[in-house]
Amino acid sequence: MKKVVLSFSGGKDSSLALYYLLKEGLDVVCLVTTAYKEKGETVAHGESLSKVEKQANELGIPVTFIKTDFDTYQENFVNKLKELKEELDIDTIAFGDIYLEGHREWGEQLAQEASLNAYYPLWTSKENVVDMLHDFVNLGFKAEIIKIDDTKLPSSWLGRTIDDSFINDILEKDVCPMGESGEYHTFVYDGPIFKKE
């Protein structure tokens, strides 16, 4: 792998993926984040673009927003990756998916259309996600819950920090502890990959 771009939401999975990419000594030259053309917020979490820009600045890695909508999502993503391949000489796009095969297949298809390799630094079996969540906390990452699927988790969990107490509570629920099926979403504001909080 020469140069890597990371599909980045600002949440714990993509932040942990970035940690492992950097630990492997890979050259992560850019973060890519999809954003709705009309709303001007991120597709993944509905975050303001300025918040993700500030986060990227604190990580010391530039972010590129892929302006899109529901109908042209894949097409816009592929076209932007092709542009970045020319501009930055990238050969790989990394994703923070963990075990959902459908997500991986989509990412691999996307990469193939842009003539890039797809890489999944977090990929593991479902049984290992509790350990992954513990690792996230033990590595010193700090994240807050910014979105909840209230059919699966209490809406009162909005704003909670991901810590040992949260892990204990989520293990009592019948959901993926890492929220891999969208049970909850986070915003990471500090950790070992940050140049400044």
Summary of the structure (lengths in Angstrom):
residues: 197
radius of gyration: 16.1
end to end distance: 29.4
largest distance: 47.9
contacts: 625
relative contact order: 0.18
helix: 38%
strand: 23%
